[in-house]
Amino acid sequence: MKNIVSAGMFGCLAIVLVLAGGVAAEEYPPEMDAWLQAAKLGPYEESPQNWAEIEKLAKEEGEVVIYSASSRIAKVAPEFEKKYPGIKVTSFDLGSVKTIEKTVGEQEAGLYNADIITTGGSGQVIHELLGKHRIVNFVPDMVADNIPQDLQDPLLVRINEAIVFLYNTEVYDAPPIKNLWELTTPEWKGRAVIKNPLESLSNFMGICTIVQHADEMAEAYKKFTGEEIVLSDGVPDAGYEFIYRLLHNDLVILKSGSKVAAASGKKGQEAPPIGITSYTYLRYNDSKEYVNAIITGFEPVDSLIYPTYTAVARQAPHPNAAKLFTAFLMGDPEITLDSVIEPPYTEGKSAELLQGLAPYYEPGSMSPRDDVPLPKGGELWNELSSWTVDPDFMWYEGPKVQDFWIQESSM
């Protein structure tokens, strides 16, 4: 359970954000305003957007530079370059924490190298990046009508994913637990596994979302035990109490989500743990022959939904290429719910339709567009009960959750 080595990474981000300081300006800085006008972004965005002009200018720019929390963005590059020859894609796979850290640090130094920022970490993205004019929202108008307003305003969601609870179907014919609080009992001591939330904003968002729903956690505890919850000394509510008890029940903290999926899903185990990780790791059931399944009908919730955003970076050197790549990320406008999209999704007609969605078209990833059909095996998404990450809670309460986690995981 004890794992404090990685606290430094989250600490570095916190230091950068503190040094940045301040609140969002009421007006754009003059140099940014001039760039917005020239790039036709923000308050100067055209309606309708002139895509013939955008493509022409993007080809003149010749490059698009992406800071990404996901390594799969690199898989989008060849298809984009094939569709738009002459525009080079340079992507940096940084992870969610370092994507924000690098963006803030460079801009504080007056460096504007990136064109697109795409990452999770809703509190930092909405308040630190968007709120302080470090990024600019851009929604391609050809797909805007098929994206719910809350998934494009204040910032465009590129993909939604979820933290779920996995069990091993070789050992268990049905979910072995029905209530989240069971993971804090002696029977499950040392048998819950998670990627270190201090190294992963997606996992940290999941933890924070559990803490936020303290009333529901208290109700779930009463359903499980038949009694009102009694809080430990210094613990403020049932959300924090769950985290306290989970950590003190020898929660296993690993360095990657893939290792979590392996821990819960490998065959040949006698007492496999419950994996707390991304829904998307179900893909390893096919590629690595794991036997994971999602616990459903779980009290108080089945899944914790977290967004990955995409935006144009402040004073991006290639703003039109950024617009074009953003549109590509959202998939072909001609996709409908009746479109036939078959594997392999990254090849042939399917790849042409999905475009930048192709590497993410799998169970556990959801396009924000309501006209994109679910991938095979993704039907369960709409049946799961869910809580969605709240950017405001992440921003204002997240540091307290972080401190609490560090303190209790080191004891």
Rosetta blueprint (number, residue, H / E / L):
1 M L
2 K L
3 N L
4 I L
5 V L
6 S L
7 A H
8 G H
9 M H
10 F H
11 G H
12 C H
13 L H
14 A H
15 I H
16 V H
17 L H
18 V H
19 L H
20 A H
21 G L
22 G L
23 V L
24 A L
25 A L
26 E L
27 E L
28 Y L
29 P L
30 P H
31 E H
32 M H
33 D H
34 A H
35 W H
36 L H
37 Q H
38 A H
39 A H
40 K L
41 L L
42 G H
43 P H
44 Y H
45 E L
46 E L
47 S L
48 P L
49 Q L
50 N L
51 W H
52 A H
53 E H
54 I H
55 E H
56 K H
57 L H
58 A H
59 K H
60 E H
61 E H
62 G L
63 E E
64 V E
65 V E
66 I E
67 Y E
68 S E
69 A L
70 S L
71 S L
72 R L
73 I H
74 A H
75 K H
76 V H
77 A H
78 P H
79 E H
80 F H
81 E H
82 K H
83 K H
84 Y L
85 P L
86 G L
87 I L
88 K E
89 V E
90 T E
91 S E
92 F E
93 D E
94 L L
95 G H
96 S H
97 V H
98 K H
99 T H
100 I H
101 E H
102 K H
103 T H
104 V H
105 G H
106 E H
107 Q H
108 E H
109 A L
110 G L
111 L L
112 Y L
113 N L
114 A L
115 D L
116 I E
117 I E
118 T E
119 T E
120 G L
121 G L
122 S H
123 G H
124 Q H
125 V H
126 I H
127 H H
128 E H
129 L H
130 L H
131 G L
132 K L
133 H L
134 R L
135 I E
136 V E
137 N L
138 F L
139 V L
140 P L
141 D L
142 M L
143 V L
144 A H
145 D H
146 N H
147 I L
148 P L
149 Q H
150 D H
151 L H
152 Q L
153 D L
154 P L
155 L L
156 L L
157 V E
158 R E
159 I E
160 N E
161 E E
162 A E
163 I E
164 V E
165 F E
166 L E
167 Y E
168 N E
169 T L
170 E L
171 V L
172 Y L
173 D L
174 A L
175 P L
176 P L
177 I L
178 K L
179 N E
180 L H
181 W H
182 E H
183 L H
184 T H
185 T L
186 P H
187 E H
188 W H
189 K L
190 G L
191 R L
192 A E
193 V E
194 I E
195 K E
196 N L
197 P L
198 L L
199 E L
200 S L
201 L H
202 S H
203 N H
204 F H
205 M H
206 G H
207 I H
208 C H
209 T H
210 I H
211 V H
212 Q H
213 H L
214 A H
215 D H
216 E H
217 M H
218 A H
219 E H
220 A H
221 Y H
222 K H
223 K H
224 F H
225 T H
226 G L
227 E L
228 E L
229 I L
230 V L
231 L L
232 S L
233 D L
234 G L
235 V L
236 P L
237 D L
238 A H
239 G H
240 Y H
241 E H
242 F H
243 I H
244 Y H
245 R H
246 L H
247 L H
248 H L
249 N L
250 D L
251 L L
252 V E
253 I E
254 L E
255 K L
256 S L
257 G H
258 S H
259 K H
260 V H
261 A H
262 A H
263 A H
264 S H
265 G H
266 K L
267 K L
268 G L
269 Q L
270 E L
271 A L
272 P L
273 P L
274 I E
275 G E
276 I E
277 T E
278 S E
279 Y H
280 T H
281 Y H
282 L H
283 R H
284 Y H
285 N H
286 D H
287 S H
288 K L
289 E L
290 Y L
291 V L
292 N E
293 A E
294 I E
295 I L
296 T L
297 G L
298 F L
299 E E
300 P L
301 V L
302 D L
303 S E
304 L E
305 I E
306 Y E
307 P E
308 T E
309 Y E
310 T E
311 A E
312 V E
313 A E
314 R L
315 Q L
316 A L
317 P L
318 H L
319 P H
320 N H
321 A H
322 A H
323 K H
324 L H
325 F H
326 T H
327 A H
328 F H
329 L H
330 M L
331 G L
332 D L
333 P L
334 E L
335 I L
336 T L
337 L L
338 D L
339 S L
340 V L
341 I L
342 E L
343 P L
344 P L
345 Y L
346 T L
347 E L
348 G H
349 K H
350 S H
351 A H
352 E H
353 L H
354 L H
355 Q H
356 G H
357 L H
358 A H
359 P H
360 Y H
361 Y L
362 E L
363 P L
364 G L
365 S E
366 M E
367 S L
368 P L
369 R L
370 D L
371 D L
372 V L
373 P L
374 L L
375 P L
376 K L
377 G L
378 G L
379 E H
380 L H
381 W H
382 N H
383 E H
384 L L
385 S L
386 S E
387 W E
388 T E
389 V L
390 D L
391 P H
392 D H
393 F H
394 M H
395 W H
396 Y H
397 E H
398 G H
399 P H
400 K H
401 V H
402 Q H
403 D H
404 F H
405 W H
406 I H
407 Q H
408 E H
409 S H
410 S L
411 M L
